Amino acid sequence: MSVQDVWNKNEAILQSLIEDIIVTNAQGIVQSVSAATEEVYGVCADKMVGRSVYELEEEGLFTPLATSLVLEKKEKVTFIQTTGEGKKLLITGIPVYGQGELIHIVSYSHDVTELIEMKKYLAQMEDEMARAKSELEMLRDQHLDHEGFIANSSGMKTIIRTAFQVAKVDVNVLLLGETGVGKSHVAKLIHKNSPRKNGPFIEVNCGAIPENLFEAEFFGYEEGSFTGAKKGGKLGLAELADGGTLFLDELGALSLSNQVKVLKLIQEKKFYRVGGTKLRKVDFRLIGATNENLEEAVERKTFREDLYFRLNVVPITIPPLRKRQEDLIPLIKHFVGEFSSKYQLKRILDESVIQQLLAQDWKGNVRELINLIERLVVTSPSSIVTMDHLPESYRRDSYVSLLNDSEESLSEILEQVEKYVLTKSKKKHKTTVKMAQSLGISQPSVVRKLKKYGIE
């Protein structure tokens, strides 16, 4: 059989294959192509045969070349090639030797355009899933590191007992109290001691979300639902709370229109994302909180009565710090220790500073106390924090401040002053006898008054 016959036979076999196959010589001149090559590159076979692959690359038919890579490595190569039409091909180039010389280069391809696009899509999905997981973990673990409560006062002890009791069941809880009393901490305490403790704790500050964005943030949205919507849409806070606890803080800040939406969610546990048509279900335990008097808001028609009753199943009112005098010294010592450790600074409050702090009315409650202690720890130039280091507003005469600013009755003010004096005397003197001598009253009176104010 002649060489030409052998070549014709090989050519017939080549044309019978459905894969894209190109055969070049060692100089890169195309000698033969399969029928499938025309469809892959969009060029007739007769316009490729006899031409240099280097010229075809310059014309933008494909890049990079199997020929140059095989010649460089002298072995089988596999790589991704891009066609002039933007297709992605997985190319395999094989060297063919004759009498020890490289005489041909055979390359074949598989269209992997869809696979590459799928890979990109999967990568995007993985990124989105990682983002959602990250956001969920952030929201779940946000500020959940402090489990302990300092509760020496009878009022706070009652609050803690109630919180532990209601934590066992999925009843709606409404936390009431002034700003800074620790409503969010009580909410987290309930969550962490509930059957949902392994689920997310999602805190929604109703007063921090603009009214026109509330629905999108709370319920989430679908892609393209409005200008600026993120690609792929976004999960809402309510959906993130699935399986856990949804904590709605600053409820009084909700507009009437948004109150309707929240009420419907609480009642049905179903919702639509903004721009969505799929009804979604969510399972969460609800805890609400506000520093406003919702009963008065209902009377003023600024808060829906049906929403109020839906929220107010188990109300828990947290007392302000000024009515928790027994908790003040333990709280002060706790936060001094915490911030000293955090900033690696050894700080101790002088006794006069502690007594001055005991006389404050703490309008900002525990939050104000935390901010002040942190400030004192980091700004004091010495290990002993003295009166000179206190901000001016905390150094003014406590009694004058009490008389000028307090809205309490005279008897209540006098009781606070008496308690302050007794507490100060108790710190200074070791026995009730010495306290009586110092204060100019009888020892039984000292004992009785200490018991009255719970001073230990």
Secondary structure by P-SEA (a helix, b strand, c coil): ccaaaaaaaaaaaaaaccccccccccccccccccccccccccccccccccccaaaaaaaccccccaaaaaaacccbbbbbbbcccccccbbbbbbbbccccccbbbbbbbbaaaaaaaaaaaaaaaaaaaaaaaaaaaaaaccccccccccccaaaaaaaaaaaaacccccbbbbbbcccccaaaaaaaaaaaccccccccccccccccccccccccccccccccccccccccccccccccccbbbbbcccccccaaaaaaaaaaaaccccccccccbbbbbbbbbbbbbccaaaaaaaaccccaaaaaaaacbbbbbbcccccccaaaaaaaaaaaaaaaaacccccccaaaaaaaaaccccccaaaaaaaaaaaaacccccccccccccccccccaaaaaaacccccaaaaaaaaaaaaaaaaaaacccaaaaaaaacccaaaaaaaaaaaccc
